[in-house]
Amino acid sequence: MPIDPTKKTTVRITVPKDIHQELKEVAQKRGISMSQLFLQAAIATYLPDRPS
C-alpha cells in the first residue's frame, strides 16, 4: 500500500514488553515491519469497509 509522502504522519505507541515480543514474532513470520502489522490490524479492526 504505497503512501504519498506528503500525506503521511508518524504515530508512536507504548506497548508492554511481553506483547511487543509476541507481535514482533508475528511480524517477522509474515515478513513485514511492526508498523505495517499495526497499520493492517488497525485498518481491519476500525475501518473494515476501507479498500486495501
All heavy atoms as TSV, in Angstrom:
chain	resi	resn	atom	element	x	y	z
A	1	MET	N	N	0.838	-1.157	0.000
A	1	MET	CA	C	0.000	0.000	0.000
A	1	MET	C	C	0.900	1.242	0.000
A	1	MET	O	O	1.253	1.746	1.055
A	1	MET	CB	C	-0.905	-0.070	1.242
A	1	MET	CG	C	-1.587	1.179	1.597
A	1	MET	SD	S	-2.726	1.155	3.010
A	1	MET	CE	C	-2.503	-0.345	3.868
A	2	PRO	N	N	1.309	1.738	-1.183
A	2	PRO	CA	C	2.158	2.927	-1.245
A	2	PRO	C	C	1.434	4.148	-0.680
A	2	PRO	O	O	0.232	4.320	-0.885
A	2	PRO	CB	C	2.430	3.111	-2.728
A	2	PRO	CG	C	1.980	1.868	-3.393
A	2	PRO	CD	C	1.034	1.175	-2.490
A	3	ILE	N	N	2.168	4.975	0.023
A	3	ILE	CA	C	1.594	6.165	0.639
A	3	ILE	C	C	2.333	7.388	0.123
A	3	ILE	O	O	3.556	7.430	0.119
A	3	ILE	CB	C	1.689	6.095	2.174
A	3	ILE	CG1	C	0.916	4.883	2.692
A	3	ILE	CG2	C	1.183	7.371	2.819
A	3	ILE	CD1	C	1.087	4.623	4.172
A	4	ASP	N	N	1.579	8.379	-0.333
A	4	ASP	CA	C	2.150	9.641	-0.785
A	4	ASP	C	C	2.855	10.301	0.403
A	4	ASP	O	O	2.228	10.544	1.439
A	4	ASP	CB	C	1.025	10.521	-1.316
A	4	ASP	CG	C	1.503	11.857	-1.828
A	4	ASP	OD1	O	2.672	12.231	-1.607
A	4	ASP	OD2	O	0.699	12.550	-2.480
A	5	PRO	N	N	4.160	10.608	0.280
A	5	PRO	CA	C	4.900	11.182	1.414
A	5	PRO	C	C	4.329	12.505	1.921
A	5	PRO	O	O	4.555	12.877	3.057
A	5	PRO	CB	C	6.316	11.377	0.887
A	5	PRO	CG	C	6.354	10.816	-0.473
A	5	PRO	CD	C	4.986	10.404	-0.878
A	6	THR	N	N	3.601	13.226	1.088
A	6	THR	CA	C	3.013	14.487	1.540
A	6	THR	C	C	1.740	14.261	2.342
A	6	THR	O	O	1.191	15.200	2.889
A	6	THR	CB	C	2.694	15.401	0.338
A	6	THR	OG1	O	1.711	14.757	-0.495
A	6	THR	CG2	C	3.937	15.702	-0.466
A	7	LYS	N	N	1.273	13.017	2.402
A	7	LYS	CA	C	0.021	12.715	3.094
A	7	LYS	C	C	0.206	11.680	4.201
A	7	LYS	O	O	-0.691	10.892	4.478
A	7	LYS	CB	C	-1.005	12.198	2.096
A	7	LYS	CG	C	-1.387	13.223	1.063
A	7	LYS	CD	C	-2.393	12.669	0.102
A	7	LYS	CE	C	-2.759	13.700	-0.936
A	7	LYS	NZ	N	-3.735	13.181	-1.888
A	8	LYS	N	N	1.361	11.656	4.828
A	8	LYS	CA	C	1.584	10.674	5.884
A	8	LYS	C	C	1.998	11.364	7.171
A	8	LYS	O	O	2.395	12.527	7.169
A	8	LYS	CB	C	2.627	9.634	5.476
A	8	LYS	CG	C	4.034	10.162	5.339
A	8	LYS	CD	C	4.986	9.053	4.969
A	8	LYS	CE	C	6.403	9.559	4.879
A	8	LYS	NZ	N	7.342	8.502	4.571
A	9	THR	N	N	1.903	10.641	8.264
A	9	THR	CA	C	2.293	11.149	9.574
A	9	THR	C	C	2.908	10.006	10.374
A	9	THR	O	O	2.791	8.847	9.994
A	9	THR	CB	C	1.076	11.750	10.315
A	9	THR	OG1	O	1.517	12.397	11.494
A	9	THR	CG2	C	0.068	10.677	10.664
A	10	THR	N	N	3.536	10.338	11.472
A	10	THR	CA	C	4.156	9.347	12.342
A	10	THR	C	C	3.311	9.182	13.595
A	10	THR	O	O	2.865	10.172	14.177
A	10	THR	CB	C	5.577	9.793	12.736
A	10	THR	OG1	O	6.344	9.943	11.542
A	10	THR	CG2	C	6.250	8.782	13.638
A	11	VAL	N	N	3.108	7.922	13.997
A	11	VAL	CA	C	2.361	7.624	15.213
A	11	VAL	C	C	3.251	6.756	16.088
A	11	VAL	O	O	3.819	5.774	15.621
A	11	VAL	CB	C	1.055	6.863	14.880
A	11	VAL	CG1	C	0.322	6.473	16.146
A	11	VAL	CG2	C	0.177	7.688	13.962
A	12	ARG	N	N	3.372	7.127	17.343
A	12	ARG	CA	C	4.169	6.339	18.277
A	12	ARG	C	C	3.254	5.759	19.332
A	12	ARG	O	O	2.322	6.417	19.797
A	12	ARG	CB	C	5.233	7.218	18.930
A	12	ARG	CG	C	6.221	7.749	17.899
A	12	ARG	CD	C	7.305	8.518	18.543
A	12	ARG	NE	N	8.141	7.562	19.259
A	12	ARG	CZ	C	9.205	7.886	19.940
A	12	ARG	NH1	N	9.589	9.128	20.027
A	12	ARG	NH2	N	9.902	6.964	20.563
A	13	ILE	N	N	3.515	4.522	19.718
A	13	ILE	CA	C	2.709	3.869	20.739
A	13	ILE	C	C	3.617	3.243	21.788
A	13	ILE	O	O	4.795	2.988	21.527
A	13	ILE	CB	C	1.783	2.788	20.143
A	13	ILE	CG1	C	2.595	1.671	19.494
A	13	ILE	CG2	C	0.819	3.394	19.147
A	13	ILE	CD1	C	1.781	0.450	19.162
A	14	THR	N	N	3.053	2.987	22.940
A	14	THR	CA	C	3.761	2.285	24.008
A	14	THR	C	C	3.075	0.944	24.197
A	14	THR	O	O	1.853	0.879	24.305
A	14	THR	CB	C	3.707	3.101	25.311
A	14	THR	OG1	O	4.294	4.379	25.068
A	14	THR	CG2	C	4.458	2.388	26.426
A	15	VAL	N	N	3.877	-0.118	24.190
A	15	VAL	CA	C	3.352	-1.480	24.278
A	15	VAL	C	C	4.111	-2.212	25.378
A	15	VAL	O	O	5.334	-2.107	25.464
A	15	VAL	CB	C	3.562	-2.220	22.932
A	15	VAL	CG1	C	3.007	-3.624	23.000
A	15	VAL	CG2	C	2.952	-1.454	21.788
A	16	PRO	N	N	3.405	-2.972	26.212
A	16	PRO	CA	C	4.117	-3.784	27.199
A	16	PRO	C	C	5.117	-4.715	26.502
A	16	PRO	O	O	4.850	-5.206	25.397
A	16	PRO	CB	C	3.000	-4.581	27.877
A	16	PRO	CG	C	1.768	-3.752	27.684
A	16	PRO	CD	C	1.948	-3.106	26.339
A	17	LYS	N	N	6.257	-4.941	27.137
A	17	LYS	CA	C	7.330	-5.715	26.516
A	17	LYS	C	C	6.911	-7.117	26.105
A	17	LYS	O	O	7.313	-7.598	25.045
A	17	LYS	CB	C	8.542	-5.783	27.442
A	17	LYS	CG	C	9.294	-4.481	27.516
A	17	LYS	CD	C	10.550	-4.606	28.354
A	17	LYS	CE	C	11.287	-3.284	28.379
A	17	LYS	NZ	N	12.564	-3.379	29.037
A	18	ASP	N	N	6.085	-7.773	26.912
A	18	ASP	CA	C	5.696	-9.138	26.561
A	18	ASP	C	C	4.818	-9.161	25.302
A	18	ASP	O	O	4.991	-10.008	24.430
A	18	ASP	CB	C	5.003	-9.835	27.729
A	18	ASP	CG	C	3.771	-9.100	28.234
A	18	ASP	OD1	O	3.688	-7.863	28.068
A	18	ASP	OD2	O	2.892	-9.775	28.804
A	19	ILE	N	N	3.906	-8.194	25.185
A	19	ILE	CA	C	3.073	-8.112	23.981
A	19	ILE	C	C	3.923	-7.725	22.778
A	19	ILE	O	O	3.749	-8.264	21.685
A	19	ILE	CB	C	1.918	-7.114	24.194
A	19	ILE	CG1	C	0.967	-7.660	25.262
A	19	ILE	CG2	C	1.183	-6.834	22.884
A	19	ILE	CD1	C	-0.120	-6.707	25.671
A	20	HIS	N	N	4.857	-6.811	22.985
A	20	HIS	CA	C	5.748	-6.402	21.896
A	20	HIS	C	C	6.503	-7.599	21.331
A	20	HIS	O	O	6.596	-7.772	20.118
A	20	HIS	CB	C	6.747	-5.346	22.397
A	20	HIS	CG	C	7.808	-5.022	21.399
A	20	HIS	ND1	N	9.011	-5.678	21.361
A	20	HIS	CD2	C	7.833	-4.121	20.395
A	20	HIS	CE1	C	9.747	-5.184	20.369
A	20	HIS	NE2	N	9.055	-4.249	19.775
A	21	GLN	N	N	7.012	-8.436	22.192
A	21	GLN	CA	C	7.776	-9.586	21.746
A	21	GLN	C	C	6.906	-10.543	20.928
A	21	GLN	O	O	7.327	-11.034	19.883
A	21	GLN	CB	C	8.405	-10.332	22.925
A	21	GLN	CG	C	9.351	-11.426	22.521
A	21	GLN	CD	C	10.500	-10.928	21.658
A	21	GLN	OE1	O	11.086	-9.883	21.918
A	21	GLN	NE2	N	10.817	-11.653	20.603
A	22	GLU	N	N	5.693	-10.784	21.387
A	22	GLU	CA	C	4.790	-11.663	20.645
A	22	GLU	C	C	4.446	-11.081	19.276
A	22	GLU	O	O	4.457	-11.792	18.262
A	22	GLU	CB	C	3.503	-11.895	21.439
A	22	GLU	CG	C	3.696	-12.761	22.663
A	22	GLU	CD	C	2.396	-12.971	23.404
A	22	GLU	OE1	O	1.432	-13.450	22.784
A	22	GLU	OE2	O	2.343	-12.644	24.605
A	23	LEU	N	N	4.140	-9.790	19.231
A	23	LEU	CA	C	3.789	-9.156	17.966
A	23	LEU	C	C	4.989	-9.063	17.022
A	23	LEU	O	O	4.843	-9.170	15.807
A	23	LEU	CB	C	3.192	-7.772	18.209
A	23	LEU	CG	C	1.832	-7.776	18.898
A	23	LEU	CD1	C	1.400	-6.356	19.229
A	23	LEU	CD2	C	0.792	-8.484	18.050
A	24	LYS	N	N	6.168	-8.890	17.593
A	24	LYS	CA	C	7.385	-8.858	16.784
A	24	LYS	C	C	7.582	-10.200	16.079
A	24	LYS	O	O	7.946	-10.250	14.899
A	24	LYS	CB	C	8.589	-8.535	17.672
A	24	LYS	CG	C	9.887	-8.384	16.918
A	24	LYS	CD	C	10.998	-7.970	17.864
A	24	LYS	CE	C	12.310	-7.828	17.125
A	24	LYS	NZ	N	13.405	-7.461	18.019
A	25	GLU	N	N	7.329	-11.282	16.790
A	25	GLU	CA	C	7.436	-12.616	16.198
A	25	GLU	C	C	6.416	-12.800	15.074
A	25	GLU	O	O	6.736	-13.358	14.026
A	25	GLU	CB	C	7.272	-13.685	17.272
A	25	GLU	CG	C	8.438	-13.742	18.247
A	25	GLU	CD	C	8.183	-14.654	19.435
A	25	GLU	OE1	O	7.203	-15.423	19.412
A	25	GLU	OE2	O	8.978	-14.598	20.394
A	26	VAL	N	N	5.196	-12.311	15.285
A	26	VAL	CA	C	4.163	-12.397	14.246
A	26	VAL	C	C	4.605	-11.626	13.008
A	26	VAL	O	O	4.515	-12.121	11.877
A	26	VAL	CB	C	2.808	-11.854	14.762
A	26	VAL	CG1	C	1.802	-11.722	13.626
A	26	VAL	CG2	C	2.261	-12.744	15.866
A	27	ALA	N	N	5.094	-10.416	13.210
A	27	ALA	CA	C	5.540	-9.581	12.085
A	27	ALA	C	C	6.683	-10.256	11.328
A	27	ALA	O	O	6.694	-10.278	10.087
A	27	ALA	CB	C	5.973	-8.204	12.592
A	28	GLN	N	N	7.633	-10.816	12.058
A	28	GLN	CA	C	8.760	-11.484	11.406
A	28	GLN	C	C	8.307	-12.697	10.605
A	28	GLN	O	O	8.785	-12.919	9.495
A	28	GLN	CB	C	9.808	-11.890	12.441
A	28	GLN	CG	C	10.578	-10.711	12.997
A	28	GLN	CD	C	11.526	-11.097	14.116
A	28	GLN	OE1	O	11.383	-12.140	14.753
A	28	GLN	NE2	N	12.512	-10.242	14.363
A	29	LYS	N	N	7.371	-13.463	11.135
A	29	LYS	CA	C	6.855	-14.640	10.420
A	29	LYS	C	C	6.157	-14.231	9.129
A	29	LYS	O	O	6.196	-14.950	8.142
A	29	LYS	CB	C	5.895	-15.429	11.303
A	29	LYS	CG	C	6.592	-16.207	12.391
A	29	LYS	CD	C	5.600	-16.945	13.266
A	29	LYS	CE	C	6.308	-17.629	14.428
A	29	LYS	NZ	N	5.360	-18.269	15.354
A	30	ARG	N	N	5.497	-13.065	9.150
A	30	ARG	CA	C	4.798	-12.571	7.962
A	30	ARG	C	C	5.732	-11.821	7.016
A	30	ARG	O	O	5.344	-11.492	5.907
A	30	ARG	CB	C	3.659	-11.639	8.368
A	30	ARG	CG	C	2.528	-12.351	9.049
A	30	ARG	CD	C	1.458	-11.364	9.447
A	30	ARG	NE	N	0.289	-12.063	9.924
A	30	ARG	CZ	C	-0.945	-11.764	9.546
A	30	ARG	NH1	N	-1.166	-10.790	8.714
A	30	ARG	NH2	N	-1.955	-12.452	10.022
A	31	GLY	N	N	6.911	-11.496	7.497
A	31	GLY	CA	C	7.873	-10.774	6.669
A	31	GLY	C	C	7.540	-9.307	6.490
A	31	GLY	O	O	7.835	-8.718	5.444
A	32	ILE	N	N	6.906	-8.711	7.519
A	32	ILE	CA	C	6.563	-7.293	7.463
A	32	ILE	C	C	7.093	-6.589	8.706
A	32	ILE	O	O	7.463	-7.232	9.691
A	32	ILE	CB	C	5.037	-7.080	7.346
A	32	ILE	CG1	C	4.287	-7.671	8.540
A	32	ILE	CG2	C	4.504	-7.651	6.041
A	32	ILE	CD1	C	2.785	-7.392	8.544
A	33	SER	N	N	7.098	-5.265	8.655
A	33	SER	CA	C	7.559	-4.493	9.809
A	33	SER	C	C	6.462	-4.437	10.875
A	33	SER	O	O	5.289	-4.682	10.599
A	33	SER	CB	C	7.916	-3.072	9.373
A	33	SER	OG	O	6.742	-2.388	8.948
A	34	MET	N	N	6.864	-4.085	12.067
A	34	MET	CA	C	5.901	-3.930	13.158
A	34	MET	C	C	4.900	-2.832	12.822
A	34	MET	O	O	3.706	-2.980	13.064
A	34	MET	CB	C	6.616	-3.576	14.467
A	34	MET	CG	C	7.419	-4.689	15.082
A	34	MET	SD	S	6.427	-5.825	16.041
A	34	MET	CE	C	5.922	-4.789	17.392
A	35	SER	N	N	5.380	-1.741	12.247
A	35	SER	CA	C	4.465	-0.649	11.928
A	35	SER	C	C	3.431	-1.083	10.900
A	35	SER	O	O	2.255	-0.721	10.996
A	35	SER	CB	C	5.229	0.590	11.454
A	35	SER	OG	O	6.008	0.297	10.318
A	36	GLN	N	N	3.843	-1.873	9.918
A	36	GLN	CA	C	2.900	-2.377	8.921
A	36	GLN	C	C	1.890	-3.322	9.575
A	36	GLN	O	O	0.709	-3.294	9.247
A	36	GLN	CB	C	3.639	-3.079	7.786
A	36	GLN	CG	C	2.761	-3.446	6.624
A	36	GLN	CD	C	2.209	-2.252	5.875
A	36	GLN	OE1	O	2.854	-1.222	5.780
A	36	GLN	NE2	N	1.019	-2.385	5.356
A	37	LEU	N	N	2.341	-4.139	10.502
A	37	LEU	CA	C	1.448	-5.041	11.229
A	37	LEU	C	C	0.379	-4.250	11.980
A	37	LEU	O	O	-0.813	-4.554	11.896
A	37	LEU	CB	C	2.248	-5.908	12.206
A	37	LEU	CG	C	1.445	-6.905	13.038
A	37	LEU	CD1	C	0.980	-8.064	12.166
A	37	LEU	CD2	C	2.276	-7.413	14.197
A	38	PHE	N	N	0.793	-3.199	12.701
A	38	PHE	CA	C	-0.153	-2.378	13.446
A	38	PHE	C	C	-1.112	-1.656	12.502
A	38	PHE	O	O	-2.306	-1.567	12.781
A	38	PHE	CB	C	0.582	-1.354	14.318
A	38	PHE	CG	C	1.129	-1.943	15.586
A	38	PHE	CD1	C	2.491	-2.058	15.770
A	38	PHE	CD2	C	0.285	-2.369	16.599
A	38	PHE	CE1	C	3.000	-2.602	16.934
A	38	PHE	CE2	C	0.787	-2.913	17.775
A	38	PHE	CZ	C	2.148	-3.029	17.941
A	39	LEU	N	N	-0.608	-1.138	11.392
A	39	LEU	CA	C	-1.456	-0.433	10.438
A	39	LEU	C	C	-2.508	-1.371	9.856
A	39	LEU	O	O	-3.693	-1.031	9.801
A	39	LEU	CB	C	-0.605	0.176	9.325
A	39	LEU	CG	C	-1.354	0.930	8.235
A	39	LEU	CD1	C	-2.156	2.087	8.826
A	39	LEU	CD2	C	-0.383	1.427	7.183
A	40	GLN	N	N	-2.098	-2.559	9.441
A	40	GLN	CA	C	-3.042	-3.525	8.880
A	40	GLN	C	C	-4.101	-3.924	9.909
A	40	GLN	O	O	-5.283	-4.033	9.587
A	40	GLN	CB	C	-2.303	-4.759	8.363
A	40	GLN	CG	C	-1.497	-4.504	7.122
A	40	GLN	CD	C	-0.719	-5.729	6.675
A	40	GLN	OE1	O	-0.801	-6.799	7.268
A	40	GLN	NE2	N	0.049	-5.565	5.615
A	41	ALA	N	N	-3.677	-4.145	11.142
A	41	ALA	CA	C	-4.619	-4.538	12.196
A	41	ALA	C	C	-5.596	-3.411	12.499
A	41	ALA	O	O	-6.798	-3.657	12.673
A	41	ALA	CB	C	-3.854	-4.933	13.454
A	42	ALA	N	N	-5.108	-2.184	12.556
A	42	ALA	CA	C	-5.984	-1.050	12.846
A	42	ALA	C	C	-7.007	-0.848	11.731
A	42	ALA	O	O	-8.194	-0.624	12.002
A	42	ALA	CB	C	-5.158	0.218	13.040
A	43	ILE	N	N	-6.570	-0.943	10.485
A	43	ILE	CA	C	-7.492	-0.781	9.359
A	43	ILE	C	C	-8.530	-1.897	9.367
A	43	ILE	O	O	-9.725	-1.642	9.206
A	43	ILE	CB	C	-6.732	-0.729	8.025
A	43	ILE	CG1	C	-5.952	0.583	7.932
A	43	ILE	CG2	C	-7.691	-0.871	6.846
A	43	ILE	CD1	C	-5.001	0.667	6.750
A	44	ALA	N	N	-8.093	-3.128	9.564
A	44	ALA	CA	C	-9.025	-4.260	9.575
A	44	ALA	C	C	-10.034	-4.147	10.716
A	44	ALA	O	O	-11.203	-4.505	10.564
A	44	ALA	CB	C	-8.256	-5.571	9.690
A	45	THR	N	N	-9.612	-3.620	11.850
A	45	THR	CA	C	-10.476	-3.521	13.018
A	45	THR	C	C	-11.410	-2.313	12.975
A	45	THR	O	O	-12.606	-2.438	13.235
A	45	THR	CB	C	-9.637	-3.458	14.312
A	45	THR	OG1	O	-8.829	-4.631	14.377
A	45	THR	CG2	C	-10.513	-3.381	15.545
A	46	TYR	N	N	-10.855	-1.149	12.649
A	46	TYR	CA	C	-11.618	0.077	12.776
A	46	TYR	C	C	-12.133	0.667	11.460
A	46	TYR	O	O	-12.996	1.531	11.470
A	46	TYR	CB	C	-10.802	1.130	13.530
A	46	TYR	CG	C	-10.461	0.676	14.922
A	46	TYR	CD1	C	-9.183	0.263	15.241
A	46	TYR	CD2	C	-11.444	0.598	15.903
A	46	TYR	CE1	C	-8.876	-0.194	16.522
A	46	TYR	CE2	C	-11.159	0.138	17.175
A	46	TYR	CZ	C	-9.873	-0.247	17.480
A	46	TYR	OH	O	-9.581	-0.699	18.739
A	47	LEU	N	N	-11.591	0.212	10.344
A	47	LEU	CA	C	-12.029	0.704	9.026
A	47	LEU	C	C	-12.282	-0.491	8.092
A	47	LEU	O	O	-11.717	-0.564	7.002
A	47	LEU	CB	C	-10.952	1.615	8.422
A	47	LEU	CG	C	-10.530	2.826	9.272
A	47	LEU	CD1	C	-9.336	3.527	8.635
A	47	LEU	CD2	C	-11.687	3.788	9.441
A	48	PRO	N	N	-13.134	-1.413	8.497
A	48	PRO	CA	C	-13.293	-2.651	7.728
A	48	PRO	C	C	-13.833	-2.443	6.317
A	48	PRO	O	O	-13.601	-3.289	5.447
A	48	PRO	CB	C	-14.275	-3.468	8.571
A	48	PRO	CG	C	-15.018	-2.464	9.367
A	48	PRO	CD	C	-14.032	-1.353	9.629
A	49	ASP	N	N	-14.522	-1.347	6.051
A	49	ASP	CA	C	-15.064	-1.105	4.716
A	49	ASP	C	C	-14.084	-0.401	3.786
A	49	ASP	O	O	-14.368	-0.212	2.606
A	49	ASP	CB	C	-16.355	-0.269	4.814
A	49	ASP	CG	C	-17.435	-1.004	5.596
A	49	ASP	OD1	O	-17.449	-2.237	5.561
A	49	ASP	OD2	O	-18.242	-0.317	6.250
A	50	ARG	N	N	-12.941	-0.015	4.317
A	50	ARG	CA	C	-11.931	0.686	3.509
A	50	ARG	C	C	-11.239	-0.322	2.595
A	50	ARG	O	O	-10.779	-1.357	3.054
A	50	ARG	CB	C	-10.912	1.345	4.418
A	50	ARG	CG	C	-9.897	2.176	3.690
A	50	ARG	CD	C	-8.950	2.828	4.704
A	50	ARG	NE	N	-7.968	3.614	4.032
A	50	ARG	CZ	C	-8.064	4.913	3.847
A	50	ARG	NH1	N	-9.103	5.565	4.303
A	50	ARG	NH2	N	-7.115	5.568	3.215
A	51	PRO	N	N	-11.156	-0.008	1.289
A	51	PRO	CA	C	-10.452	-0.939	0.386
A	51	PRO	C	C	-8.963	-1.010	0.710
A	51	PRO	O	O	-8.363	0.000	1.083
A	51	PRO	CB	C	-10.676	-0.346	-0.998
A	51	PRO	CG	C	-11.089	1.060	-0.777
A	51	PRO	CD	C	-11.662	1.153	0.623
A	52	SER	N	N	-8.380	-2.181	0.614
A	52	SER	CA	C	-6.957	-2.336	0.947
A	52	SER	C	C	-6.084	-2.340	-0.264
A	52	SER	O	O	-6.480	-2.351	-1.359
A	52	SER	CB	C	-6.728	-3.601	1.742
A	52	SER	OG	O	-7.314	-4.698	1.105
